């Protein structure tokens, strides 16, 4: 039964997905902190940080699949929401540096002192507080998505035109954040983080904790997205994807449904960005690059659009392949990524998970069609 017709909150695929993430959240701390480093069973801290980053990408893919796979909105600007969440977390981390920075200024981050800024910009107020920063992680991407979506959906912009203006949005933010006078670090961005909630960002225990937090966030994001898509609200959203004009004719306020899903997806992407930044140690305007948003679309397509689990799996597969090819074949990894996307488009149009579902359904039909089974049914 496909995801379009299966309305149970958690199906077998989802149970396996959650179980694997929960097992990883339990085993990784043990294998990293308890097992001595150098042992065959131990996991090096850099591997923990690497896969923690992959989990953040998986959450971004789930957020994108929610709007693309279920609502039919092909967003090429979700990298912007991811980056805004990352900047909110980066601003909190920079405020925690305080007098330990190069210029030993207890209030202004180092780049502001270097640029001869005398006062903390109003946009930075409150970011010394972790709860306030987490609120901004959700609020800033959510408000941007609300404003953009309200204008776009109210004007009934759809299809490729909507995709283009979402990409224009993220490119505009890229250019804006490159400016030093914006107060966000310009080209260099935000880096040299020290602590998060009083714990050393570089410590192995902190890296493990961030990995576990990424697992929990991905499970939570999946459950929220699954709950939305299996509810009555989700049935209307799928109807909008399949026949928007007919759904509007039936009396549903299509723009409201699309806007709600778009805002929720943006907030999920912001959480992914917030978890990403302390694990990689930097956030700069490059995260707004349109190519990042396009890569996220590739993740969803590879894993399986409209499956949620497939979107997360696609993010893990593509990024692991990217890491492998950049090490083994650094000059050709872009060609490998392009070849993977072409292969999936031509031979696996429903992605990895969708293709597996088709294969299982075909086998089930063949089994029913065999003479032995038909005779037994009689």
N, C-alpha and C positions, 0 to 999 in steps of 0.2 A: 504494500500500500504506500503510495507516494506521500510526500510531505504536504501536498496540496489537499489530500483527502483524509489524512490521519490527524485527528483532533485530540488525541490523548496528550496530556501535558508532557509526559516523558515516555518515549517509546524505547524499544530495545537498544537502538543505536544511541540514544541519549544516555541511557543507563550505563552503557559501556564507556562512553565519552567521559561522563562524570566520574566513574569508577577509576579510570586511568589517571585522570587529573588528581583525584584524591589520593591515589596510591603514590603518585609522584610527589605530592606535597608531604607525604609521610616518609618515603624512602630517601629522598634527596637530602633532607637534613641529617638523617642517620648516616648515610654514606659519605657525607661531606664533613660533618662535625665530629662524629663518633669514631668512624673508621680512620685509622692513621693515614695521613697523606703519603702517597707512594705505594700503598697497598693496591692489589689488583682490583679490589672492589670500591676503592675510594673514588670520589668525583672531584676533580680539581675545581677551585673556585671560579676560574675563568669559564669553564663549561657551564657552571650554574648561572653565571651572568648572561652567557650567550643564549641559553635556552629560556631564561627569564625574558630576554628581549623577544624571542620567538613567540612566547605566550602573549606578550603585548600586541604583537602583530596579529596574532590569532583573534584577539578580542576586537581589534580594528576590523578584521575581515568579517566577523560575526555582525558587527554594527553595520557594515556596508551591505552584507547579505540581507539584513532586515529591510532595508529600503529598496534594494535592487531586486533581490530574489523574490520578495513577497509583495512589494508595492509597485515594482516596475520603474523605479526612479534610478536611472543610471547616473550616480553622482561621481564626478571626476574631481571633487573638491574635498573629499573626506580627510585628506591629509592636512587640510587647514584646521579642522576640529581637533585632530590628533596633536598637531603642533601647538595649538592654543592651550590645550590641557598640559602639554609639556612645559610651556613657558610659565604657566601658573605654578607648577611644581618647582621649576627652576628659580623663580623669583623667591619662593619660600626658602629654598636651599641657599640662595645667595644672601638672604637676610640672616641666616644662621652663621655665616662666616664671621661677621662682626669685625672685631679688631685683629683677627688672625690673618686678614688679607695682607697683600704686599704693602699697601699703604697704611695699614693699621687704623683704618677709619671705622669706628664702631657703628656708624649709621649708613654711610654710603658704600656700595660695592666698589671694588677696585676700578672698574672701567669708568664709573662716574667720576671718581677722583682724577683719573687720567684725562678725562674730557673736560676737566675744570668745572664740573657741576657743583654748585654750592648747597643745594637743597635736594632732598629726596622728592622725586616727582610724585604727584598725587596718585598716579596709577600704581605706585609701589606701597602705598599706605595699607597697613593691616597685614601685609604678607609675612610679618614676623610671627604671626599666629597660624598654627597648622590647621585648625578648623576653618579659619577664614580662607586659607589657601585652597583647601579641599572644596569649599563652597564655590570658589572661583573656577576650579577645575570643571565643575558641572555648569555653573551659571554662564561663563563667558562663551563656550561653544554653543550652549543651549540658546542664548540670546541671539548670537549671530545666525544660527540656523532658523530661529523663529522669524527674525527680520527678513532674512533672505527668502525663506520659504513662503512667508506671508505674501511678499510681493510677487514671487514667481508663480506660486500656485493660484493666487487670486487672478493673475493675468492669464492663467491657463497655458503657461509655457510648459511644453512637454517634449519628450523624445530627445533627439540630438541637440535641439536648441537649449534645453535645460542642461544637458551635459556640458555644453560649451560654456554657458554662463557660470556653472559651478567651477569649471577650470579657470575661468577668468577671475573668479573670486579669490581662489587660492593664489593665483599669480599676482594679483593686486596686493594681497597680504605679504607675499614674498618681497615685493619691491618696497613696501612700507617698512617692514622690519629690518631691511638692509640699511635704513637711514639711522645714523647715530643719534639724531635729535629726537627719535622716538623714545629713547630711554630704555631700550631693551638690549643693549650691547652691540648693536649694529651687525657687521659682518661676522665678528667673532662670537656673538651670542653670549650665552651664560655657561660658565664652566668653573673648575677649581672648587667644587663643592666639598664641604668638610663633614657636616653632620646631618642626620635626619632623625628628628625626635630625640636628639641627644646621643645618637649612636653613630660611630664612624662609618661613613658611606663605603669606604674601601674595605672594611673588616669583613672577614668571611661570614661571620654570623649575620651581619646586615645583608649581605648578598643572598644568603639562604632565606632570610626573612622576606626579602623582596620577591624572591622566586615563589615562595609560598603564597604571598599576597597576590601575585600574578595568577597563580592557579585558582585561588578563591575568586578573584575578580572575573576570570574567564568562566568559571562555573556559574557565578551570579549573572554575568551578562548573557550566557546561554539560556539560563532558566527564565530570565526576564523576556528575552526575545521569543523563546518557545511559548511562554505564557501568552504573550501578545498575539502570536500567530495562530495559536489554537483556540483563542477566545472568539466570541461573536464579533468583536471588533476586528480580529484578524481575518475572519471570513469576509468581511466587507473590504478589507485592504486587498485581499487576494482577488476579489471581484473587480476592484478598481484596476488592478494589474491586468486582468484578462479582458475586461470590457468597461473602460472608464465611462464612456458616453452612456451606456446602458445603465450602469450603476447610478449615474447622476439623474437619469430619467426616472429611476425608481424612487427618487426623493432623498437620496443620501447626499449630505454635504461633503462632496469628494475632497474639497480643499482642506477641510478640517481634519479629515482622516490622514491625508498625506502630510499635513503639517505636523500632526502629533507624532507620527512615525519618524519623520525627518528630525525633529527635535530630540526625541529619545535616542535615535541613532547617533546624533552628534554628541550627546552627553556621554554615551558609551565610548565613543572614540576619544573624548577628552580624558576619561579615566585611563584608557590604554596609554595615551601620551604621558600622563602623570606618572605612571608606573615605569614607563620606558626611560625617562630622563635620569633618575638616580642610578639606574643599572648600566647606562652607557656613559654617564658622567658629563654630558654636554647637551645643549640644545641651541641650535642656531637657525637662521632663516632658511637654510637649505632644506629643513623639514617641510617647508611650505611648497617645495618644488612640485610642479604638476606631475612630474614623472613618478613621484611617490604615490600619488593618488591613483595613477594608472596602474602601477604595480599592485596596489591593493585590489583593483578590479581583476587583474590576472590571477591573484590568489583565489578569489572567489570562483572564477571561471574554472580553474584547475581542480579545485576541490569539489565543486558542484553547487551551482546557483540554486537557491531556494531549499537548502538542506541544513543550514546553520553549522552542523557538525562538519560537513564537507568544506565549508568556508574556512573554518579553523584548521582543518587538515591541510587544505591547500596552502595556507600561510606557512605552516610548518614545513611542508614539502619544498615549496619554492625557496624559502629562505635558507633551509639546510642545503639545497642544491646551490644556491648563490654562494654560501660560505665555502662549499666544497670546490666549486669551479674557480672562485677567486683565488684559492690556494693552489689548486692543481693546474688550472689553465687560465691564468689571469687575463690573457689577451683575448680569450674567446668566450668568457662567461656570458656576455650580453647576447652573443649568437646562440648560446645554449638556452638562455631564457626565452629568446624569441622562437627558437625551434620547439621548445616545450609548449608554448602558447599555440603555435600553429598546429602541432600534433593534436593537442586537446581539442582545438576548434574543429579539425577535420575528422578525427576518429573517435573522440570522446566529448561530443558537444554538451552532454549533461554533466561533465566532470567525473572525477573518480568515484564519488559516492553515487551519483546518479547512474553511472554506467553499471556499477555493481548491482544496484536495484533493478535495472533493466535485465541484467543477466539472470538474477534470481527469479524474476517474474517470468522470463522466458522458459526457464527450467521447470517452473511450477506448471506452466501451461502445457509443456510437453508431457509432463508426468500425468496430468489429467487426461490428455488426449490419447495415451497408450491404450491398446485394446484390453490389457489385463485390468487396468484401473476402471475402464468403462464397464467391463463385464462384472467386476466386483460391485460397482455402483448399482447395476441392475439387480 
